[in-house]
C-alpha cells in the first residue's frame, strides 16, 4: 500500500493564484491534463514551501526587482548537474543573463514537484530521471515568464508585444524604450498567465545542446562557497554522533553513559530507535564521548551470517529452479538440451557501499511549532511525512531545506528517512532545546548498511551448428530492494522485483528461446539502490557471458552483437560508434587488449570499448575507454561527457577492488583503507561520443556505469585467456 503522501493531486486541485509584491513575482507552471496552470505568489527566497496552504502548488522561477533569477528545482543536486540542466531549460526560453541565475531546492508540494517520470505521484530524484521529468515543464515555465514580461512591457509602453525583444535579461523596443526583467517584474505579476505556451524550435536553441556552455555553479564549488549540510551552523546548535548496532537487526539492550557525560563538551547521551546518540557542543567532543559509551546489544533478531555464507546459500539456490520467472520466451531449457554446443557460467557479485565523499548528515530543530530540517532530501515528500510522525506534527509543519550534497549514488533516497529521522529523534530526545546536527563518521557511513545487494547469476546458452545463439537462460539469485517497503505493491509483481532483473529481463538481443528467473532470498543485510541499480550486475553477467558465447560461435564480439541487435537500432548505432572510434577493426598497440560491452539503463544506451594492459602478473591497468552514449537530446553536452566519465570511474572502481564483506554478521570495512575506491592514477583516458538524437532526453547520471565492468573483463580475457566471474577483480582474477 502506498502512503497517502504519494497520492497525486488531480488537475482540479491546480488553480492559478495571483499576488503582486515589491519582491517581484514568482512563476509556477505545471503540466497537467488541463494544460499549463500558472500562478504568482510572494515567497521567501529560501524554499518554495514557504507559500501558504491556499497556494495549491509551488513555483518554479522567481525574478527579484534587482533582476536576480531564482529557479526552484524539483530535482536534488548531488553533483550530477541537475541544477545546471534545469537552469538551462528555463534560460533557453527566458533568456536571462547567466550571472543573475541561481538554483535552490524546492520541496513540499507534489502537484508542482512530483517526478513526472514516476507518474508525478511523489517528488524524488533517482533513476536518472531529472531531465526527463523537467524537460517540458521548466521550459514552459521560462517561456511563460518571458511572455508575461513582454506583455507587461507592451501595455506600459503602448506598443505591440510582437515588436518587443526579450534577450539577455532585458526588454527592448525599436523606439528606444527598454527595461530590465527586474524592473518589469512587478508589472508582469498583473498579467494573466498564458494558457498556450509555445516553445522554441530546436533550430533556434542557443542554450540546449551548447557544448561550450559550462556549469554555472563551478566557481562556488571550487572556492568553497557552495553550501552543503556539513557546513550548516545554527545558533546554539549541538552536534550528535551515532552508535549503531554492530550487527544488522540488533537493538539496544542497555547502555552506560556515565563516563561519556564527564567528557568536556558532552551535553547528553540518548537512546533512539536506531541506536545511541552522543550529543555535544562540537564534533570532537561528541566523538570523544562516544568512545566512553558502553552499549549492550540484543542480537536475538540480528543477521549473524558472514557474506561468504550468504553467497554460498545464493549459489546453492542458483542450482535449483527459480522461485519466480521474469521472462520466458519459447523453450530455453529444451533448446539448450538439444543445442549443438552449450555453455554454462556462474557469476558472483558482492555487497557494495555508496561511499559518497560527504558522510550522511542532517540538522533538525523545532521553532514556533515548525520542524525545520536541513539535509540532502532525495525523497522530500517521504522525509517530510516520516519527520512529522516522529515529531508529532502534521506534514505541513515540517519545513525542508534541500541542501546540495557531496555525492549520493542512491544512498540518500531511503525508505525510512535514515539520518533525517535520526536528527529529528535526537532533537526530540533533548526536548527540542536546541538545533541538532547528526553527523555520521566515515565508519558509520561505511558500516551503516543500505548496500548494493549481493547477487549470483547462473547462466546457460545454446548454439546451433552454424554458431547461431538459439537459447539463453539466466537464473538471478539475490535480495529484493523493494520487498518490505512502501513501494513493494507497485514494484514487486508475481515475485519479481524489477530492480533485480532490469538489464537481464529486457535484453535487446534477438534470441528465440530466452528465460530469466529470479530467486529473491531473505537476508538481514539492509540493501538499497546503488548507481545504475540492477544493471550493475545484470549487464556484467550478460555482456561477459555473451563474449564467451561469441567465442564459442567463432564470431567477432562486435559483429556477433550487431547480428543480435537487428531489432534495436539505438543499441546497434551506439555500438557501431564506440567500435569505430576505438578502431576496433585494427589491431591494438603492442601490449594492449580490447573488450566491448553495450547496455541500456534508464532508457539510455551506452556502448564502451575498454583497452587494458597487464603491467605485471596479477595486475590490470585500464588504459583507455571509448564510450558512445545515446541519451536523447543532450541538454548539456559537456555535462553528459562528465557523467559518462564519472560513471566509468565509479563502475571501474567497483569491479576492480570494492566489496563489503561480513564476518559473523559484522561489516569488516570502515574506511577508504579497506574499502578501496579507484585511485586517480588508475583512471583511464576516457573518450565520450554522444550519438545525435532529436528524441526527448533520457538519463545520463547512471548509464555510464553498467558497461565498463564487462568491457574490461572481456579485454582482460583477451590478454590472459582467463574469465573473471567473481567480483571484485582483486578477488576473482589471477594470472
N, C-alpha and C positions, 0 to 999 in steps of 0.2 A: 504494500500500500504506500502511495506517495503522500508525504505530509502535506497538509493544507497549504504550506508556503509555496509549493510548486504548482498550485492551480493557476492557470493562466487567466489574466483579465480578459474579458470579452471586449469586442470593439465598442460596445455601447458604454463601457467604462471609461473610454478615452474621450475627453471633452476638452475643447480649447478654453483657455482662460487668459485674460489679458490684464496687465497692470503696468503702468508706467512709473518709473522711478528715476531718481537722479543718478543711480548707479549704472544706468544704461538699460539694456534689455537682454533677455535670455531666450534663445530659441530652442524649443524641444520639438522633435519630429519623430514620429514612429510610423512605420509601415504597418497597416492593418487591412483587414478585409474591406473597411470603409474608405480606404485611401490613405492620404497623409494627414495626420492630425498635428496641428502646431499650436503652441501656446507660449505665453511670455509670463515671466514672474521674477521678481527680485529674489535672489538667493545670496547667501553668504558665499564668499569665494572658496571656502574650504571643501565642502562636498555638496552635491546636489540634493541630498536628502534633507537639507535644511528647509526645503519647501514645505508649506503647511499641508495638513491632511486633505484639505479641499482641492489641492492640486492633484489630479489623477495620474500624473506621470512626471518624470523628471527631465529637465532639458539636456541638450547636448552641447550647445555652444552659447557663450555669452560674450558681449562686447562692452567694455567699460568706456566711459567718456574720454579717457586718455588714449583710446584705441587698442588697449590690451585685449587680446582674444584668448578666452579660456575655453578649452574643449574638455568636456566631461566624458571620460572613456567608460564604456560598458565593459571593457576588457582590461584585465590585470596586467601590469607591466613587471616582468621578472627578467628582463634582459633580452627578450625575444624581439623587441621592437614594435609591440602592439601600439603604443602611444604614437610612435612615428608614423605607422601605417594609417592610423585613424586620422591623425592630423593632416596627412597627405590627401586623404579622401575629402575632408572638409575643405581644405585650401584649394584643391583643384577647382571647386565651384565658387568658393568665397573670394579667392584671390586677395588675401591679406598679405602683409609683409611677414615673412617667417620670423623676423626678430621680435614681432609682437605676440607670437603664439606660444602658449604653454598648455600642458595637458595635465589634468588631475583625474584621479579615480572617482567614479560615481558609484553609488550603491543605495539600496533601499527601496527600489521600485521595479518590480518585474515587468510591468507594462512597458516601461521605457527601455530597460536594460536587459530583458530576457534574451538569452542566446538564441538567435533565430535558427542556427544550425541544429539546435536541440529542440526545436519546436516552440521556442520562446517561453517555455514554462518555468525557467529558472535562469538567474544570472550566473555566469560562470565562465572561466577561461580554461580551455583544455581541448584536446583532440585537434589541435591546430585549426581551430575554427574562428579565430579572431577576425580575419579579413573576410571570410565567408559571411559571417554574421553582420559585419559592419559595411559591406560593400555598397548596398543601396541606401540604407538609412542615413549614414553620415554624409554621403554625397548630397542627398536630398536636403539634409539639414543645412549644409553650406550653401546650396543653390537657393533654397527658400530665403535664407537670411540675406543673401545678396539681392534677391528680387525685392525684398521689402525695403532695403536700404535705398535702392534705386527708385522705388515708388515714392518713398518719403521725400527724396530729393526732388522728384518730378513735381510733386504737389507744392512744395515750398518755393521752387524756382519758377513754377508755371510753365514748364516745358514738357514735351512728350518723354515718357520713360525710355522710349526706343532711342532717344538721342543722347542718353546719359551712358557714360562708360564707367564701369567699376573695375579698378585694377590697382594692385599694389597698395590696398588699404585706403584708396582714395576714389571719390566720385567726382567726375568732371563733365563739363558741357562745353560745346563749341563757343558759347557766349562768353566763356571765361569764368563762369561760376564753378566753384569747387568746394569740397568739404571732405574731411577725413571720415572714415567709418565711425570713429568715436564721436565726432561732432554731430553725426546724423542718427546716432543710436537711439536717443530718446524719442525723436520724431518717428523713427521706424517702428517703435513699440506701439504706435497708434494704428498701424496698418493691419488690416485683416490678413491673416496668413493665407497664402495661395493654396488652392486645392489641387492645382495642376502644376507640378514642378518638373519642367523639362531639364534633362541633364545634357552636358556637353557630349558631342560625338567623340569617339576615340581619336579622330584625326585632329581634334582641337586641344587635346590634353597637353599640358605643359608640365604637370607635376607627376601624374601617374605614369609609370614606366620610364621616368627620367633617371637614367643611370648615374648622372652627375649629382643628383640630389643626395645630400648626406644628412645623417640623423641630427635633428635639431637639439637633442639632449646630450650630445657627446661631450661638450665643454663642461657641463655641470658634473658629469660623471668623472671626468679626468681631473678637475680641480677640487673635487671633494665636496661640492655644494649640493649634490643630489641627495635628498633626504631618504634614509632607509629607517626601518623600525629600530634597528640597533642604535640609531642616532637620537631617538626620541628622548627628550629630557623635559619633564614637567616639574613644576614647583612641588617640593616635598615628596618627590617620587622615591619609592623604595624599589630595590631590585631583589628578585627571588630566583633561586636556582632549585632544580628538582632532584629528588632521589627517586628513581623509578625502580620497580622490581627487576632483579637480575634475570628472572625467567618470565616469559610472557604468560599472562594469566594468573600470576601470583598477586596477592593483595597484602596490605599491611596488617600484621597481627598486633604488633605493638612497636613503640619506638621510645628511645630515651634521648631527650634533647638538653639535658641539664648542662653538659659541657659546652654544647654549641651556644647556648644562651649567655655563657660567660665570655664569649669571643666579642671583642670590641666591635661595635657596629651592627651586631645581630639584633634585630627587632623582635622576631618571633619565629617559631618553628611550628608549622601547621600541617595537619593531615588533610588531603583532599582525595577525590575519588581515584586519582591516577598515581598516588604515592605520597611523598612527604616533601613540603616546600620549606626552604630556609629563606626567610625574609630579612633583608639587611639594608643598611644605608647605601651600600655600594656593592659592586660585583665581587671585589676582593674579599670583603667581609663575609659575603654570602658563601663564597667557595670555601673559605677557611672554616666557617661554621658548619658547612656540610660535612667536612672531614671529621667533625666531632659527633655527628649524629649516629646513633646505633639503632638499626631497624631489624626487627624480626619479621620474617615474611611467612605468610601462609601459602604454601605451594601445592595445596591439595589439587587444585584445578589447573596447575601450570603445565605448559609443554616442556617435557623433560628429555625429549629425544634430541640427538645431535643431527646436524644436516646430513651426515653420511647415512644415518639410519633412515631419515626421511626419504632421501633419494633412492635408497635400496628398496624401500616399500613402493616407490613410484616405478622403479624398474621391474619389480615383480608384477605389478598391475599391468604394465605395458605389454607383458607377455600373454595376458588374459584378454578376453573380449572387452571392448569399450563399454562403459556404463551408459553412454548416450551416443547418438550418431548425428553429426553436424551436416554431413553431405554424403549422398550415396547415389552416384551416377553409374548406371549399368551394373556390372557384376565384377567388382575389383578382385574379390577373393578367387572367383572362378577363372578370371582372365590371368591372374598371377600363376595359379596352379597349372595352367595349360600353356604358359608362355615359353618361348624358345630359350629365353635367358631371364633369370631372376636375380634381383639384388636385395639385400637387406642391410640396414644400418640403424644403430641406436645413438641418439644424441642426448647429452645431459647438460642442463643449464643451472647455474647456482642462483641463490638469492643475490640481489644487488641492491645497494643503498643508493639514494639520490645524491648524497654527499655534496649538496649545494654549499657554496662558499660562506654564505651568511646562515649560521645555525638558526633553528626556529626560535621565534620570539613573538611577544605580543604585550601591549600595555593596556591596562584597564583601569577605569575609575568611575565612581558614581558621583554625579554632580547635579544637584537640583532635581533628583529623581530620574535622571537620564544616565544610562550606562554608555560611556564612550570607550571605544576600542580602536587602538592603532595596531595594524598588523597587515601582513600580506594576505588579504581576503580574496582568495582564489574562487571561493564559492560564497559570496556575500549573503545571499538570502538564507542559506542553511546556517551560516555562522550567526547571523542576526537572531534567528529562531532559537538556536541552541543557547546562546548567551542570555536570551530573555527567560528561558526556562530555568537556568541556573540562578539568575538574579531575582527571579520572581516578579518580572515586569512584563508588559506587553511588548511585542517586537518593535512597535513604533517608538518605544522608549530606549531603544538601542541604536546608537549612532556609530557608524563605522567610518573610520578614517583609512582609506585604501592606500597603503604605502607601497612604494617600489620595494622590490626585494632583490637580494643578491643571489638569484637563482632559485629555481623551483623544481622543474623537471617532473611535475606532478605531485610533489611531496606536500605542497601547501593546499591541496584540494582533498580534504579528508572528511569522512562521513560524520565523525563525532566532534569536529572543530578543534580537536587536538590541543595545541598550545593556546589557542584563543580561549577555549574552555578553561584551561588551567589558569590563565590570567584572571578570568572572572571569578573562578572559585577561590583563588588566593586572596584577591581583593575583598571578596565577601567574607572570607575566614578571618580577616583582621578588621572586620566591622566597617569596611569602606572608609577607613580612617585616612587613607592616603592613596594616591595612584600607585600601581604596582606594575613593574615590568618583569615578566617572566622571561628569562634569557637562558635558553639551553646552552650548555657547553658542548664542545665537539663530541665528547663521549656520549652525552645524552642523545645527540643527533644521530650518531652512528649506531648506537645500540637501541634506538627508540622504535624499531620496527617499521612497518609500512614499506616493506621491501618489494622489489620486483619479484614475483613468485619464482620459485624453482620449478623446472619442468623437465620432463623426459619425453622424447619423441621416438617412437618405434616406426621405422619407415620400411616400406616394401615397394618394389616396382617390377614390372614385367615388360620385356621387349619381344617383338616378333622376329622372325628370321631375317627380315630386311632392316632391323635396327629401329623400328618404329616403337615409340612408347605407347603401349596399349593398356597398361594398368598402373594404378598408383594407390597406395594405402598409407595413411598416416594416423597412428594412434597417439594422441597427446594426453599426457598424464601430468596433472599439476593441481594447483589450488585456485579456486574461483575468487576473483576480486570482489564480485558483486554479491555473492551469496551472503545472506545475513545482514544486508544493508537496506536502506530505504529504496534503493534502486533495483533490488532483486526482481520485483514484479515485472519491470519492463525490460530488464537486461538479461534475465535468465529464462529461457524458454525450453521446455522439454529436456531439462538437464544440461542445456548448453549455455554457458556464459560466453557471449560473443567476444569478450575481450581475451578469452583463452584461445580462440580458434581463428581470429582475424589474421589474414595473411596466409592462412592454410586452407580454410573452407571456401575462400573466394579466389582460388587460383585462376589466373588468366590463361593458363596453358590448356590447349585442346587435347585432353586425354579422355578417351571414350569411357573408360571404366575407372572411376575415382571414388575413393572412400576416405572420409575424415571422421574419426571417432574421438570422443573425449571422455576421460575419466577424471572427475573432479574429486580430489581427496580431502579428507578432513585433517587439518593441521592447525596447531595453536599459534603459529607464527603469523602476526598481522601483516597483510600484504596490501599493495596499492598499485595503481598505475604508475608507470615509470616511462620516461620519454620514449614514445612510439609504442608503448603498451605491448600487446600481444605479438606484434610484428618483430619485436626484438628477439624473440626465439623462433617464431614460425619462419621468418624469412631466412634465418641461418639454416635451419633444418631443411627447408625446401630447396634453397639455392645451392647449398653444399651437396645435398644428395643428388640434385639434378645434374651437377657436374659429374658425379660418379656414373649416373645413367648415360650421360653423353659419351663418356669414355668407353663404357661397355658397348655403346652403339657404334663406336668408331667415328664419331662426328665431332666437329669443332663446337666448343661450348656456345659461342655466339650464334653460329648458324643453326645449331640444334634448337636454341631458344626461339630464334626467329621463325622456324618452322612451326613451333607450337603456339606462337603468338599471332597466327594468321587472322584471328577474330578480334584482336586487341591492338589497333593501330597506335594508340598512345604509348603503350609499352614498347612496341616494336620501334617506334620513332625515337624514343629516349635511348633505347639500347643501341640503335644504329649511330646516334650522335656520340655516345660515350665511346663506342668501339672505334669510330672513325677518328675522333680527336685523340684517342690513346695510341693510334697507329697499330691497331690490332692485327692488320694484315701483314705487318712487317715484324720480323723477329726483334725482341727487346735487346737492349745492350747486354754485353757480356756480364754475367753475374746477376742479371735482373730476370724476374719471372712475373707473369701476369695471371690475374684471375678476374672473373667478371661475375656480377650479380645484378638483378633488377627486382624491384619490389614496389608495390603500391601500398601506401598507408595514408589514411585521411584524404582519399581522393586525389592524391598527388603521386605521380610516378617518378621514381628515381632509379637511374642505372649508374653503376660505378664500375670502373676498371681499376684494380689495385695493382701496383707494381712493387715487388718486395725483393730484398736481398737477404742472404744468410751470412752475416759477417763472420760468425764462428759457430761451431756446433752448439745447438740449443738456443741460439739467438735468432730473432726475427727483426728485421728493420723494414718498415713500410716506407718506401722512398717517395712514391708518387701516387696520387689518386685522381683520376679523371671522372668527373661527375656530370651527368646530364639530368636536368630536372624539368618536368612538365607540371607546373603548379597553376595552370591557367594564366590569367593576366598577372604579370609580376608588378605589383603596385610600386614597390621599392626594389628595383633590381639589385642594388648594392646590398640591401638587407637580405634578399634571398640568397645571394652568394655567401654572406656572412653566416646565415643559418645552415647552409649546406656545409660550410667549413666547420662550424661548431658542432653540428650533428655528427660529422665524420670523426672529429676528435673525441666526442663523447662516446660514440659507439666503439671506436677503436680502443679507447681506454677500457671499456668494459670487457671486451673479448680478449685483450692481451693479459690483463692481470687482476681484474676486480672480482671479488667474491666475498659475500658474507657467509661465514661458517659458524655453526653452533656446536658446542660440546656440552652434553648433559643439559641441553636447553638454553645455555648461556652463549650470547654472541661473543666471538673472540676478537673482533676488530673494534678499535676505539678511536682511531685517528688515521691520518693520512700516511702514517708509517707502516701500518699493517693493512689498511685498505688503500690500494695504491693506484690512484688515477694516473693518466698519461702525463709524463713529464714533457716539458717544452721541447727538449731535444729529440723526443720520439715522434713529434708531429711531422707528418709528411708534407711535401709540396702538394697543394690541392688546386686543381683547375675546375672551375664550375662553368657549365654551359647551360643557359636557360633556353628550353625549347619554346619557340614563338607560339603564342596561343591568343585567341580572342575570346576564350571561354572565361566565365567568371572565376575569380581567384579561389584557389583551394589552399591547403596548408603548406607551410614552409618550416615551422618550428621543429617538427619531429621527423618528417620523412627522410631526412638525410642519414638517420641512424641505422635503419634495418639492413641496407645492402652492404655496408662496409665489412661486417664480420665475415659473411660468406665469400665476398670478393677476395679478402685477404686469405681466408682458408683455402680457397681454390688456387690462389697464387702459391701459397706455401706447398701445396701438393705438387705443383709443377716443379718446385725447387727441390723437394725432398722425397717425393713419392709416398708421403705419409699423410693420412687423413686426420684432421683434428675434429673429433666428435664429442670431446668432453671439454667444456669451458670452465675457467679461462685457459688460454693457451699455455700459461705458466704451469698449469696442471696437466693439460691434455696433449701437450706437444713435446716430443723428444726426437732427436735425430737418430 
